Amino acid sequence: MSPHSPLLPPHADLQDREVVLVTGISGSGKSVALHALEDAGYFCVDNLPPELLRDFIKVESLHGVRKMAIAVDVRTASSLPSLLPVLQQLKAEGVRVRTIFLNATTTALIRRFSETRRPHPLSKPSEAGDPHRMLFDAIELERDLLADLRDQSTVLDTSQLRPAQLRLWVRDLVGATRSGLTLVFESFAFKHGVPLDADLVFDVRVLPNPFYIRELRPLTGKDDPVAEYLAGQPEVIEMLEQIDAFVRRWLPAFEDDQRSYLTVAIGCTGGQHRSVYFVESLTARFAEAVTTLKRHRELDGRT
């Protein structure tokens, strides 16, 4: 097949084909994400070499498959440089392509590899030396190899996520209406670290904390008593208005930059009251103007 030949026959409707490419750092949860997409009705395949991507989509499309999810990782490192041009070509041919890049802190990744006792795909067990250091070096090498792909993707930080949270967030991402930029508001606890996928970060720890009010402590920012308490604090409303104005002022610039997603992270001490209230409030304010998602890192997926 010629590299410039059309992906599908002329009568095929490309606009109905959707491809989700799942990639990221080894140990960050690609298998969990792929299973979530399979449950959502996607035809899934793991570790497909990039040079076979177009042919695979062509064959499955001819078989009537319209939603496909494909995992690509560093095991095909030699082919990675060809992946971005292939993705651009697919988009030019009318295929809807979403790229989700799963990321995690090195500390979290080392812990996961230690717990599962799986070798990193770039590690060299035959070499002598400190296993911990070799694992660290393999992770950093992988980050370098995937850096260009990460910059072109929607990033999800899985460092603090349970599998149930990751499944929920992936389903939300692929379910969002893709007409321009999708705005994501995410609450988090500073004590667990700033999300790696955040584009903008706001710190609301200086505001009155419902945690110190006994009857509000077990509740969250989703609950009416907490929301009513925070809405009654002038400094809370002032900061909410300022964040709202800042995001509105710069949102068009991010859209002009061809962003698919913009993640605005709001942090407080425990990720339970203030940051959750802000995310709930901002999501409601922006919902009519732009496709909007909300996440609560410390709350989502809890049973």
Secondary structure as UniProt FT lines:
FT   TURN            3..4
FT   TURN            10..11
FT   HELIX           14..16
FT   STRAND          18..24
FT   TURN            26..27
FT   HELIX           30..39
FT   TURN            40..41
FT   STRAND          43..46
FT   HELIX           50..52
FT   HELIX           53..62
FT   TURN            63..64
FT   STRAND          67..71
FT   HELIX           74..82
FT   HELIX           83..92
FT   TURN            93..94
FT   STRAND          96..103
FT   HELIX           106..116
FT   TURN            121..122
FT   TURN            125..126
FT   HELIX           131..145
FT   HELIX           147..151
FT   STRAND          154..157
FT   TURN            159..160
FT   HELIX           163..175
FT   STRAND          182..189
FT   HELIX           190..192
FT   TURN            196..197
FT   STRAND          200..203
FT   TURN            205..206
FT   HELIX           210..212
FT   TURN            214..218
FT   TURN            221..222
FT   HELIX           224..231
FT   HELIX           234..256
FT   TURN            257..258
FT   STRAND          261..268
FT   HELIX           274..286
FT   TURN            287..289
FT   STRAND          291..296
FT   TURN            297..301
//
